[in-house]
Amino acid sequence: MLTIRREEPDDAEAVARVHVHGWQAGYAGFMPDEVLGRLNVVAWAQRRRDVGTADPEHPFITLLGEMDGAVVGFTTFGPYRRNQERDDLDPTVGEVVALYVEPAHWGDGTAAALLDAAQCGLTERGWADYRAWVLADNLRARRFCERAGLSPDGERSTYQVPLAGGGPPVGLVELRYAGRLDG
């Protein structure tokens, strides 16, 4: 049975593991293999600690999905990031910043439960509208968003993926999805 709880400081490595596995499986085929191959759970966990994602005063909340004591997914939500900048927040709109699930749990309802929990959290914080950015080539995630009532609103961005060796970054198109929380 899935339980959902708020992230705590000791969860950084478990969350990072889900994040890395989600990228490696979910972005295979359109994210450069070189990028996916160098993802490092320890480094990503340290980045979470440095950013303070588990701090109760952090503007974003991360909820974890657990089964049998193991973290199998997470979602992060909060105020909308203008231009996807964490330091330029729009307090009038919410955003689901991340939602990742261990590939072994894709399709088992974990992602839907986490999104539902994020939507409840956004509503509790007073938002009626929310957004999420999704890589255009991530058809699985796009279908998930559309089934959840989100739809592309016409905004696009390019996510610059740095390559090793100082080569030019690879630009991946992102689409912004929007939805209402009261309907």
FENSULCOR-V402170 format. One record per pair of residues at least 6 apart in sequence whose C-alpha atoms are under 6 Angstrom apart, sorted by the first residue. I is the first residue (numbers start at 0). J is the second residue. Records with the same first field share a line. If there is no record, write none. Layout:
I: J  J
This chain:
0: 66
1: 65  66
2: 64  65
3: 63  64
4: 62  63
5: 61  62  63
6: 53  61  62
7: 53
8: 53
11: 44
12: 44
15: 40  43  44
16: 40
17: 101
21: 99  101
23: 35
59: 76  77
60: 75  76
61: 74  75
62: 73  74
63: 72  73
64: 70  71  72  73
65: 71
71: 100  101
72: 99  100  101
73: 98  99
74: 97  98
75: 95  96  97
76: 94  95  96
77: 93  94
78: 88  89  90  92  93  94
79: 88  89  92  93  94
80: 87  88
81: 87  88
92: 126  128  129
93: 126  129
94: 129  130  131
95: 131
127: 179  180  181
128: 178  179  180
129: 177  178
130: 176  177
131: 175  176
132: 174  175
133: 173  174
134: 172  173
135: 172  173  174
149: 176  177  178
150: 176  177
151: 175  176
152: 176
154: 175
155: 173  174
156: 172  173
157: 170  171  172  173
158: 170  171
159: 168  169  170
160: 168  169
161: 168
162: 168
